[in-house]
Amino acid sequence: MNICALSTAKGGAIAVIRVSGPDAISIVSGLFVSSRKGKSLNNAKGQTLHYGTFVAPKSPLCPLSVPRDSVAQSPSPKGDGWGEASSPIDDVLVSVFRAPHSYTGENAVEISCHGSSYIINSILQALISSGCRQAQPGEFTQRAFLNGKMDLSQAEAVADIIASTNAATHRMAMSQLRGNFSSELATLREKLLHLTSLMELELDFSDHEDLEFADRTELLQISHSIFDHIQHLSDSFKVGKALKGGVPVAIVGKTNVGKSTLLNRLLHEDKAIVSDIHGTTRDVIEDTINIRGIDFRFIDTAGLRQTEDKIERIGIERTHKKIQEAAIIIHLADNPDDFNAPITYPFPTNESQSSPKILRVLNKIDALPSQSVPCDSAAGLPILPISAKQNININRLEDALVAAADIPEIKENDIIVTSARHYEALIKAQEALQRVLDGMNIGIPTDLLSEDLRQCLTHLADITGGQISTNEVLSNIFSHFCIGK
């Protein structure tokens, strides 16, 4: 089946329309008049560019029985270059790619035209009338995966590159697209296959009780090494998740201490309503901004206080939930004594989630006597004095946020796990390998060890797509892509 779609954002000066499938070149050839007379795309070499006019039949449908080239390129009596059955749409530049040397691994064509919505729709309509169908989200990349042009982790990296918002997320996606993650997994799988083959060789000779092909001490050492490697990859997910989705920062405190003013100052826009009336913020307000190359997802919460207002109480309940999601909490106060009260934040109950880092920030210092601005609280924890309204020490707060995020510098070839699907597969692989380690320590039978090793291999293969065959799984992954990719 031949597919087509717009691959660039609407509204630009230039648009690119992609076509892929076994008949992609012949379909476009029937709708294209080359500037070089007698030149047909059907005879064009791969990886070549061609300038000419894209034309469409005047009839809504172009009969498939009529040769495309003869319809589009039959000269009219006036010598204008196209026949009476066709009309020009736009002057275009056509890129021809022949299988398997294309993005999808199929015959493919990219049509560069002007960005007019009328022109784009007319070209797409002509292509669909001539034997194409509209591509589904991510279908071009899905075909690239199915045709062996990339593995599944690389295919997912394509979406990450499109969605990258800073240098770190771009470097992570590029590293994955270039196959660094896949190569790492391939090395691990090769070692696991070696272990599995030795154990299964022993099973083939199980009649010889004293025969042992694999030294158990060596197997234990190799298994520990692989386990540590997988652990390192799974641990990187915390950093990857923060960089990809933004480090969640909750701004919490009593009512009317300046939480919304601080949010607006950090975002450089009036995102939240600012008022002297207590309880103005009754819901959670979120937005993301990049500070020193790191995306922070700021959450302005309802003021914490006892209230009989049902709507405000709902907002406070949502505040508690957002605090549990936060990696950093800005405890904002306008009175130094507020920091001496016991902390009552609802910290995460999930043991796998670490408690958030707390930044104690004293706001409105422009309205406080200088002698009443402390350097430390009674507990000896640092307090950062600011004025959100007057923009005092906001740069210091941003520095403190970057330090609290503790995001390492991401280099070009660093492998950072950013996908929850990959993380889940790594955790399952770890659990299977842990059973192998425990089993070798207590001397369980070789056939059980071999089965756990195979499960570990399967979970690692799920990341790159080696074991994925169901259309449901693939559709779920590629449905999040944009149309045209």
Disulfide bonds with the S-S distance in Angstrom:
none
